[in-house]
Amino acid sequence: MDYQAIIQLIGNVGFPITLSLILLQTILVKFNKQMEGLEKRLAQLDNTMSLLVKTSINSTIQQEKKEN
């Protein structure tokens, strides 16, 4: 937001509401960044779990072949 827009907003709705809107925007930006990081971590966890399941299945199959 540029300063002219902020000054116009203060004139239109008042300082407390303008300050609340600026704080809300800041909080939402930080929240969105945290959500993006969480999505990346969840994707990485999903890949790790898939690899773990595949490894477990392969290990079980190899053990069954050895027993037969």
PDB file of N, CA, C and O in Angstrom:
ATOM      1  N   MET A   1       0.841  -1.185   0.000  1.00  0.00           N
ATOM      2  CA  MET A   1       0.000   0.000   0.000  1.00  0.00           C
ATOM      3  C   MET A   1       0.881   1.241   0.000  1.00  0.00           C
ATOM      4  O   MET A   1       1.844   1.325   0.762  1.00  0.00           O
ATOM      5  N   ASP A   2       0.556   2.191  -0.843  1.00  0.00           N
ATOM      6  CA  ASP A   2       1.340   3.428  -0.845  1.00  0.00           C
ATOM      7  C   ASP A   2       0.760   4.419   0.174  1.00  0.00           C
ATOM      8  O   ASP A   2      -0.360   4.248   0.656  1.00  0.00           O
ATOM      9  N   TYR A   3       1.532   5.438   0.486  1.00  0.00           N
ATOM     10  CA  TYR A   3       1.148   6.375   1.538  1.00  0.00           C
ATOM     11  C   TYR A   3      -0.097   7.170   1.178  1.00  0.00           C
ATOM     12  O   TYR A   3      -0.923   7.444   2.048  1.00  0.00           O
ATOM     13  N   GLN A   4      -0.246   7.541  -0.076  1.00  0.00           N
ATOM     14  CA  GLN A   4      -1.421   8.310  -0.495  1.00  0.00           C
ATOM     15  C   GLN A   4      -2.702   7.503  -0.265  1.00  0.00           C
ATOM     16  O   GLN A   4      -3.712   8.053   0.174  1.00  0.00           O
ATOM     17  N   ALA A   5      -2.661   6.213  -0.557  1.00  0.00           N
ATOM     18  CA  ALA A   5      -3.832   5.363  -0.347  1.00  0.00           C
ATOM     19  C   ALA A   5      -4.147   5.231   1.141  1.00  0.00           C
ATOM     20  O   ALA A   5      -5.311   5.215   1.539  1.00  0.00           O
ATOM     21  N   ILE A   6      -3.101   5.137   1.955  1.00  0.00           N
ATOM     22  CA  ILE A   6      -3.303   5.025   3.405  1.00  0.00           C
ATOM     23  C   ILE A   6      -3.919   6.307   3.956  1.00  0.00           C
ATOM     24  O   ILE A   6      -4.848   6.253   4.763  1.00  0.00           O
ATOM     25  N   ILE A   7      -3.411   7.452   3.527  1.00  0.00           N
ATOM     26  CA  ILE A   7      -3.948   8.735   4.001  1.00  0.00           C
ATOM     27  C   ILE A   7      -5.407   8.895   3.572  1.00  0.00           C
ATOM     28  O   ILE A   7      -6.239   9.367   4.346  1.00  0.00           O
ATOM     29  N   GLN A   8      -5.704   8.504   2.354  1.00  0.00           N
ATOM     30  CA  GLN A   8      -7.081   8.587   1.870  1.00  0.00           C
ATOM     31  C   GLN A   8      -7.986   7.637   2.676  1.00  0.00           C
ATOM     32  O   GLN A   8      -9.122   7.982   3.000  1.00  0.00           O
ATOM     33  N   LEU A   9      -7.485   6.471   2.985  1.00  0.00           N
ATOM     34  CA  LEU A   9      -8.252   5.502   3.770  1.00  0.00           C
ATOM     35  C   LEU A   9      -8.510   6.034   5.173  1.00  0.00           C
ATOM     36  O   LEU A   9      -9.609   5.872   5.704  1.00  0.00           O
ATOM     37  N   ILE A  10      -7.509   6.665   5.779  1.00  0.00           N
ATOM     38  CA  ILE A  10      -7.682   7.250   7.115  1.00  0.00           C
ATOM     39  C   ILE A  10      -8.748   8.329   7.067  1.00  0.00           C
ATOM     40  O   ILE A  10      -9.596   8.418   7.955  1.00  0.00           O
ATOM     41  N   GLY A  11      -8.700   9.149   6.022  1.00  0.00           N
ATOM     42  CA  GLY A  11      -9.697  10.211   5.893  1.00  0.00           C
ATOM     43  C   GLY A  11     -11.096   9.668   5.692  1.00  0.00           C
ATOM     44  O   GLY A  11     -12.068  10.267   6.154  1.00  0.00           O
ATOM     45  N   ASN A  12     -11.210   8.553   5.014  1.00  0.00           N
ATOM     46  CA  ASN A  12     -12.529   7.997   4.725  1.00  0.00           C
ATOM     47  C   ASN A  12     -13.125   7.214   5.892  1.00  0.00           C
ATOM     48  O   ASN A  12     -14.309   7.373   6.188  1.00  0.00           O
ATOM     49  N   VAL A  13     -12.342   6.378   6.556  1.00  0.00           N
ATOM     50  CA  VAL A  13     -12.907   5.492   7.577  1.00  0.00           C
ATOM     51  C   VAL A  13     -12.386   5.738   8.981  1.00  0.00           C
ATOM     52  O   VAL A  13     -12.945   5.202   9.938  1.00  0.00           O
ATOM     53  N   GLY A  14     -11.360   6.509   9.133  1.00  0.00           N
ATOM     54  CA  GLY A  14     -10.849   6.785  10.466  1.00  0.00           C
ATOM     55  C   GLY A  14      -9.616   5.953  10.789  1.00  0.00           C
ATOM     56  O   GLY A  14      -9.381   4.892  10.211  1.00  0.00           O
ATOM     57  N   PHE A  15      -8.838   6.473  11.731  1.00  0.00           N
ATOM     58  CA  PHE A  15      -7.562   5.862  12.071  1.00  0.00           C
ATOM     59  C   PHE A  15      -7.681   4.463  12.663  1.00  0.00           C
ATOM     60  O   PHE A  15      -6.960   3.567  12.223  1.00  0.00           O
ATOM     61  N   PRO A  16      -8.559   4.230  13.646  1.00  0.00           N
ATOM     62  CA  PRO A  16      -8.615   2.874  14.245  1.00  0.00           C
ATOM     63  C   PRO A  16      -8.971   1.786  13.230  1.00  0.00           C
ATOM     64  O   PRO A  16      -8.383   0.705  13.247  1.00  0.00           O
ATOM     65  N   ILE A  17      -9.918   2.066  12.360  1.00  0.00           N
ATOM     66  CA  ILE A  17     -10.310   1.069  11.375  1.00  0.00           C
ATOM     67  C   ILE A  17      -9.189   0.852  10.368  1.00  0.00           C
ATOM     68  O   ILE A  17      -8.928  -0.280   9.963  1.00  0.00           O
ATOM     69  N   THR A  18      -8.529   1.927   9.964  1.00  0.00           N
ATOM     70  CA  THR A  18      -7.414   1.805   9.021  1.00  0.00           C
ATOM     71  C   THR A  18      -6.287   0.982   9.628  1.00  0.00           C
ATOM     72  O   THR A  18      -5.729   0.105   8.968  1.00  0.00           O
ATOM     73  N   LEU A  19      -5.953   1.260  10.874  1.00  0.00           N
ATOM     74  CA  LEU A  19      -4.907   0.508  11.560  1.00  0.00           C
ATOM     75  C   LEU A  19      -5.290  -0.971  11.672  1.00  0.00           C
ATOM     76  O   LEU A  19      -4.450  -1.850  11.479  1.00  0.00           O
ATOM     77  N   SER A  20      -6.542  -1.234  11.980  1.00  0.00           N
ATOM     78  CA  SER A  20      -7.011  -2.622  12.059  1.00  0.00           C
ATOM     79  C   SER A  20      -6.881  -3.321  10.712  1.00  0.00           C
ATOM     80  O   SER A  20      -6.475  -4.482  10.660  1.00  0.00           O
ATOM     81  N   LEU A  21      -7.215  -2.646   9.635  1.00  0.00           N
ATOM     82  CA  LEU A  21      -7.109  -3.238   8.307  1.00  0.00           C
ATOM     83  C   LEU A  21      -5.655  -3.521   7.931  1.00  0.00           C
ATOM     84  O   LEU A  21      -5.353  -4.557   7.338  1.00  0.00           O
ATOM     85  N   ILE A  22      -4.763  -2.603   8.275  1.00  0.00           N
ATOM     86  CA  ILE A  22      -3.343  -2.804   7.975  1.00  0.00           C
ATOM     87  C   ILE A  22      -2.805  -3.995   8.765  1.00  0.00           C
ATOM     88  O   ILE A  22      -2.081  -4.825   8.215  1.00  0.00           O
ATOM     89  N   LEU A  23      -3.149  -4.085  10.036  1.00  0.00           N
ATOM     90  CA  LEU A  23      -2.712  -5.213  10.858  1.00  0.00           C
ATOM     91  C   LEU A  23      -3.289  -6.524  10.343  1.00  0.00           C
ATOM     92  O   LEU A  23      -2.594  -7.540  10.315  1.00  0.00           O
ATOM     93  N   LEU A  24      -4.550  -6.510   9.939  1.00  0.00           N
ATOM     94  CA  LEU A  24      -5.176  -7.714   9.404  1.00  0.00           C
ATOM     95  C   LEU A  24      -4.474  -8.163   8.127  1.00  0.00           C
ATOM     96  O   LEU A  24      -4.248  -9.356   7.926  1.00  0.00           O
ATOM     97  N   GLN A  25      -4.133  -7.214   7.272  1.00  0.00           N
ATOM     98  CA  GLN A  25      -3.428  -7.554   6.040  1.00  0.00           C
ATOM     99  C   GLN A  25      -2.064  -8.170   6.360  1.00  0.00           C
ATOM    100  O   GLN A  25      -1.671  -9.157   5.737  1.00  0.00           O
ATOM    101  N   THR A  26      -1.349  -7.603   7.313  1.00  0.00           N
ATOM    102  CA  THR A  26      -0.039  -8.123   7.704  1.00  0.00           C
ATOM    103  C   THR A  26      -0.158  -9.542   8.255  1.00  0.00           C
ATOM    104  O   THR A  26       0.637 -10.419   7.917  1.00  0.00           O
ATOM    105  N   ILE A  27      -1.147  -9.752   9.096  1.00  0.00           N
ATOM    106  CA  ILE A  27      -1.353 -11.083   9.678  1.00  0.00           C
ATOM    107  C   ILE A  27      -1.693 -12.097   8.596  1.00  0.00           C
ATOM    108  O   ILE A  27      -1.188 -13.219   8.623  1.00  0.00           O
ATOM    109  N   LEU A  28      -2.537 -11.722   7.649  1.00  0.00           N
ATOM    110  CA  LEU A  28      -2.927 -12.642   6.581  1.00  0.00           C
ATOM    111  C   LEU A  28      -1.753 -13.002   5.684  1.00  0.00           C
ATOM    112  O   LEU A  28      -1.640 -14.144   5.239  1.00  0.00           O
ATOM    113  N   VAL A  29      -0.878 -12.038   5.414  1.00  0.00           N
ATOM    114  CA  VAL A  29       0.300 -12.319   4.587  1.00  0.00           C
ATOM    115  C   VAL A  29       1.203 -13.321   5.302  1.00  0.00           C
ATOM    116  O   VAL A  29       1.674 -14.277   4.686  1.00  0.00           O
ATOM    117  N   LYS A  30       1.445 -13.112   6.588  1.00  0.00           N
ATOM    118  CA  LYS A  30       2.277 -14.046   7.350  1.00  0.00           C
ATOM    119  C   LYS A  30       1.629 -15.426   7.431  1.00  0.00           C
ATOM    120  O   LYS A  30       2.310 -16.446   7.325  1.00  0.00           O
ATOM    121  N   PHE A  31       0.313 -15.451   7.620  1.00  0.00           N
ATOM    122  CA  PHE A  31      -0.409 -16.717   7.698  1.00  0.00           C
ATOM    123  C   PHE A  31      -0.296 -17.486   6.382  1.00  0.00           C
ATOM    124  O   PHE A  31      -0.087 -18.699   6.385  1.00  0.00           O
ATOM    125  N   ASN A  32      -0.432 -16.783   5.268  1.00  0.00           N
ATOM    126  CA  ASN A  32      -0.315 -17.436   3.959  1.00  0.00           C
ATOM    127  C   ASN A  32       1.078 -18.017   3.745  1.00  0.00           C
ATOM    128  O   ASN A  32       1.214 -19.103   3.181  1.00  0.00           O
ATOM    129  N   LYS A  33       2.109 -17.308   4.188  1.00  0.00           N
ATOM    130  CA  LYS A  33       3.474 -17.821   4.062  1.00  0.00           C
ATOM    131  C   LYS A  33       3.643 -19.089   4.905  1.00  0.00           C
ATOM    132  O   LYS A  33       4.272 -20.053   4.469  1.00  0.00           O
ATOM    133  N   GLN A  34       3.079 -19.079   6.106  1.00  0.00           N
ATOM    134  CA  GLN A  34       3.174 -20.261   6.959  1.00  0.00           C
ATOM    135  C   GLN A  34       2.417 -21.437   6.352  1.00  0.00           C
ATOM    136  O   GLN A  34       2.866 -22.578   6.450  1.00  0.00           O
ATOM    137  N   MET A  35       1.289 -21.172   5.735  1.00  0.00           N
ATOM    138  CA  MET A  35       0.510 -22.239   5.096  1.00  0.00           C
ATOM    139  C   MET A  35       1.273 -22.832   3.915  1.00  0.00           C
ATOM    140  O   MET A  35       1.228 -24.043   3.697  1.00  0.00           O
ATOM    141  N   GLU A  36       1.966 -22.001   3.159  1.00  0.00           N
ATOM    142  CA  GLU A  36       2.765 -22.504   2.043  1.00  0.00           C
ATOM    143  C   GLU A  36       3.875 -23.413   2.559  1.00  0.00           C
ATOM    144  O   GLU A  36       4.140 -24.469   1.985  1.00  0.00           O
ATOM    145  N   GLY A  37       4.518 -22.998   3.639  1.00  0.00           N
ATOM    146  CA  GLY A  37       5.561 -23.832   4.237  1.00  0.00           C
ATOM    147  C   GLY A  37       4.999 -25.147   4.743  1.00  0.00           C
ATOM    148  O   GLY A  37       5.631 -26.194   4.601  1.00  0.00           O
ATOM    149  N   LEU A  38       3.819 -25.093   5.329  1.00  0.00           N
ATOM    150  CA  LEU A  38       3.178 -26.304   5.822  1.00  0.00           C
ATOM    151  C   LEU A  38       2.826 -27.241   4.672  1.00  0.00           C
ATOM    152  O   LEU A  38       2.993 -28.456   4.782  1.00  0.00           O
ATOM    153  N   GLU A  39       2.339 -26.679   3.574  1.00  0.00           N
ATOM    154  CA  GLU A  39       2.013 -27.506   2.408  1.00  0.00           C
ATOM    155  C   GLU A  39       3.251 -28.220   1.873  1.00  0.00           C
ATOM    156  O   GLU A  39       3.183 -29.388   1.489  1.00  0.00           O
ATOM    157  N   LYS A  40       4.374 -27.522   1.850  1.00  0.00           N
ATOM    158  CA  LYS A  40       5.620 -28.142   1.385  1.00  0.00           C
ATOM    159  C   LYS A  40       6.040 -29.281   2.314  1.00  0.00           C
ATOM    160  O   LYS A  40       6.457 -30.345   1.857  1.00  0.00           O
ATOM    161  N   ARG A  41       5.925 -29.046   3.610  1.00  0.00           N
ATOM    162  CA  ARG A  41       6.300 -30.085   4.576  1.00  0.00           C
ATOM    163  C   ARG A  41       5.373 -31.290   4.491  1.00  0.00           C
ATOM    164  O   ARG A  41       5.820 -32.430   4.617  1.00  0.00           O
ATOM    165  N   LEU A  42       4.084 -31.040   4.277  1.00  0.00           N
ATOM    166  CA  LEU A  42       3.142 -32.151   4.143  1.00  0.00           C
ATOM    167  C   LEU A  42       3.415 -32.957   2.878  1.00  0.00           C
ATOM    168  O   LEU A  42       3.297 -34.183   2.889  1.00  0.00           O
ATOM    169  N   ALA A  43       3.775 -32.290   1.797  1.00  0.00           N
ATOM    170  CA  ALA A  43       4.113 -33.005   0.567  1.00  0.00           C
ATOM    171  C   ALA A  43       5.358 -33.862   0.784  1.00  0.00           C
ATOM    172  O   ALA A  43       5.425 -34.998   0.314  1.00  0.00           O
ATOM    173  N   GLN A  44       6.339 -33.317   1.492  1.00  0.00           N
ATOM    174  CA  GLN A  44       7.550 -34.068   1.791  1.00  0.00           C
ATOM    175  C   GLN A  44       7.230 -35.270   2.691  1.00  0.00           C
ATOM    176  O   GLN A  44       7.771 -36.356   2.483  1.00  0.00           O
ATOM    177  N   LEU A  45       6.368 -35.085   3.672  1.00  0.00           N
ATOM    178  CA  LEU A  45       5.957 -36.182   4.544  1.00  0.00           C
ATOM    179  C   LEU A  45       5.218 -37.252   3.753  1.00  0.00           C
ATOM    180  O   LEU A  45       5.417 -38.445   3.983  1.00  0.00           O
ATOM    181  N   ASP A  46       4.369 -36.833   2.824  1.00  0.00           N
ATOM    182  CA  ASP A  46       3.647 -37.785   1.986  1.00  0.00           C
ATOM    183  C   ASP A  46       4.613 -38.614   1.149  1.00  0.00           C
ATOM    184  O   ASP A  46       4.448 -39.828   1.027  1.00  0.00           O
ATOM    185  N   ASN A  47       5.610 -37.968   0.577  1.00  0.00           N
ATOM    186  CA  ASN A  47       6.614 -38.695  -0.204  1.00  0.00           C
ATOM    187  C   ASN A  47       7.394 -39.679   0.671  1.00  0.00           C
ATOM    188  O   ASN A  47       7.660 -40.809   0.262  1.00  0.00           O
ATOM    189  N   THR A  48       7.751 -39.246   1.855  1.00  0.00           N
ATOM    190  CA  THR A  48       8.494 -40.108   2.771  1.00  0.00           C
ATOM    191  C   THR A  48       7.662 -41.316   3.183  1.00  0.00           C
ATOM    192  O   THR A  48       8.164 -42.439   3.224  1.00  0.00           O
ATOM    193  N   MET A  49       6.389 -41.081   3.486  1.00  0.00           N
ATOM    194  CA  MET A  49       5.514 -42.188   3.879  1.00  0.00           C
ATOM    195  C   MET A  49       5.310 -43.166   2.720  1.00  0.00           C
ATOM    196  O   MET A  49       5.280 -44.378   2.932  1.00  0.00           O
ATOM    197  N   SER A  50       5.173 -42.656   1.512  1.00  0.00           N
ATOM    198  CA  SER A  50       5.019 -43.528   0.347  1.00  0.00           C
ATOM    199  C   SER A  50       6.261 -44.386   0.152  1.00  0.00           C
ATOM    200  O   SER A  50       6.161 -45.579  -0.136  1.00  0.00           O
ATOM    201  N   LEU A  51       7.418 -43.781   0.308  1.00  0.00           N
ATOM    202  CA  LEU A  51       8.669 -44.518   0.177  1.00  0.00           C
ATOM    203  C   LEU A  51       8.778 -45.586   1.258  1.00  0.00           C
ATOM    204  O   LEU A  51       9.223 -46.702   0.992  1.00  0.00           O
ATOM    205  N   LEU A  52       8.377 -45.246   2.465  1.00  0.00           N
ATOM    206  CA  LEU A  52       8.410 -46.195   3.570  1.00  0.00           C
ATOM    207  C   LEU A  52       7.488 -47.381   3.308  1.00  0.00           C
ATOM    208  O   LEU A  52       7.858 -48.525   3.572  1.00  0.00           O
ATOM    209  N   VAL A  53       6.300 -47.116   2.794  1.00  0.00           N
ATOM    210  CA  VAL A  53       5.360 -48.201   2.484  1.00  0.00           C
ATOM    211  C   VAL A  53       5.917 -49.092   1.386  1.00  0.00           C
ATOM    212  O   VAL A  53       5.849 -50.317   1.485  1.00  0.00           O
ATOM    213  N   LYS A  54       6.469 -48.484   0.338  1.00  0.00           N
ATOM    214  CA  LYS A  54       7.046 -49.262  -0.758  1.00  0.00           C
ATOM    215  C   LYS A  54       8.199 -50.135  -0.259  1.00  0.00           C
ATOM    216  O   LYS A  54       8.315 -51.301  -0.638  1.00  0.00           O
ATOM    217  N   THR A  55       9.037 -49.566   0.581  1.00  0.00           N
ATOM    218  CA  THR A  55      10.161 -50.319   1.132  1.00  0.00           C
ATOM    219  C   THR A  55       9.666 -51.479   1.985  1.00  0.00           C
ATOM    220  O   THR A  55      10.209 -52.582   1.915  1.00  0.00           O
ATOM    221  N   SER A  56       8.659 -51.236   2.771  1.00  0.00           N
ATOM    222  CA  SER A  56       8.098 -52.285   3.624  1.00  0.00           C
ATOM    223  C   SER A  56       7.490 -53.412   2.784  1.00  0.00           C
ATOM    224  O   SER A  56       7.674 -54.590   3.090  1.00  0.00           O
ATOM    225  N   ILE A  57       6.784 -53.052   1.750  1.00  0.00           N
ATOM    226  CA  ILE A  57       6.178 -54.059   0.870  1.00  0.00           C
ATOM    227  C   ILE A  57       7.259 -54.874   0.178  1.00  0.00           C
ATOM    228  O   ILE A  57       7.170 -56.100   0.114  1.00  0.00           O
ATOM    229  N   ASN A  58       8.280 -54.198  -0.340  1.00  0.00           N
ATOM    230  CA  ASN A  58       9.377 -54.913  -1.009  1.00  0.00           C
ATOM    231  C   ASN A  58      10.099 -55.844  -0.042  1.00  0.00           C
ATOM    232  O   ASN A  58      10.473 -56.957  -0.414  1.00  0.00           O
ATOM    233  N   SER A  59      10.291 -55.409   1.164  1.00  0.00           N
ATOM    234  CA  SER A  59      10.955 -56.236   2.169  1.00  0.00           C
ATOM    235  C   SER A  59      10.123 -57.476   2.475  1.00  0.00           C
ATOM    236  O   SER A  59      10.661 -58.577   2.592  1.00  0.00           O
ATOM    237  N   THR A  60       8.832 -57.301   2.601  1.00  0.00           N
ATOM    238  CA  THR A  60       7.941 -58.430   2.871  1.00  0.00           C
ATOM    239  C   THR A  60       7.955 -59.424   1.719  1.00  0.00           C
ATOM    240  O   THR A  60       7.987 -60.634   1.942  1.00  0.00           O
ATOM    241  N   ILE A  61       7.932 -58.923   0.497  1.00  0.00           N
ATOM    242  CA  ILE A  61       7.957 -59.795  -0.685  1.00  0.00           C
ATOM    243  C   ILE A  61       9.264 -60.582  -0.736  1.00  0.00           C
ATOM    244  O   ILE A  61       9.253 -61.779  -1.024  1.00  0.00           O
ATOM    245  N   GLN A  62      10.387 -59.924  -0.460  1.00  0.00           N
ATOM    246  CA  GLN A  62      11.680 -60.604  -0.479  1.00  0.00           C
ATOM    247  C   GLN A  62      11.753 -61.673   0.605  1.00  0.00           C
ATOM    248  O   GLN A  62      12.313 -62.743   0.366  1.00  0.00           O
ATOM    249  N   GLN A  63      11.214 -61.421   1.764  1.00  0.00           N
ATOM    250  CA  GLN A  63      11.217 -62.407   2.842  1.00  0.00           C
ATOM    251  C   GLN A  63      10.359 -63.619   2.475  1.00  0.00           C
ATOM    252  O   GLN A  63      10.712 -64.755   2.791  1.00  0.00           O
ATOM    253  N   GLU A  64       9.239 -63.370   1.811  1.00  0.00           N
ATOM    254  CA  GLU A  64       8.376 -64.475   1.396  1.00  0.00           C
ATOM    255  C   GLU A  64       9.062 -65.331   0.339  1.00  0.00           C
ATOM    256  O   GLU A  64       8.921 -66.554   0.340  1.00  0.00           O
ATOM    257  N   LYS A  65       9.799 -64.698  -0.557  1.00  0.00           N
ATOM    258  CA  LYS A  65      10.530 -65.449  -1.594  1.00  0.00           C
ATOM    259  C   LYS A  65      11.608 -66.310  -0.958  1.00  0.00           C
ATOM    260  O   LYS A  65      11.827 -67.442  -1.390  1.00  0.00           O
ATOM    261  N   LYS A  66      12.287 -65.792   0.060  1.00  0.00           N
ATOM    262  CA  LYS A  66      13.342 -66.553   0.732  1.00  0.00           C
ATOM    263  C   LYS A  66      12.765 -67.758   1.463  1.00  0.00           C
ATOM    264  O   LYS A  66      13.387 -68.819   1.512  1.00  0.00           O
ATOM    265  N   GLU A  67      11.588 -67.594   2.024  1.00  0.00           N
ATOM    266  CA  GLU A  67      10.957 -68.687   2.761  1.00  0.00           C
ATOM    267  C   GLU A  67      10.490 -69.801   1.827  1.00  0.00           C
ATOM    268  O   GLU A  67      10.462 -70.970   2.212  1.00  0.00           O
ATOM    269  N   ASN A  68      10.126 -69.435   0.601  1.00  0.00           N
ATOM    270  CA  ASN A  68       9.650 -70.437  -0.362  1.00  0.00           C
ATOM    271  C   ASN A  68      10.809 -71.002  -1.074  1.00  0.00           C
ATOM    272  O   ASN A  68      10.643 -71.866  -1.935  1.00  0.00           O
TER     273      ASN A  68
END
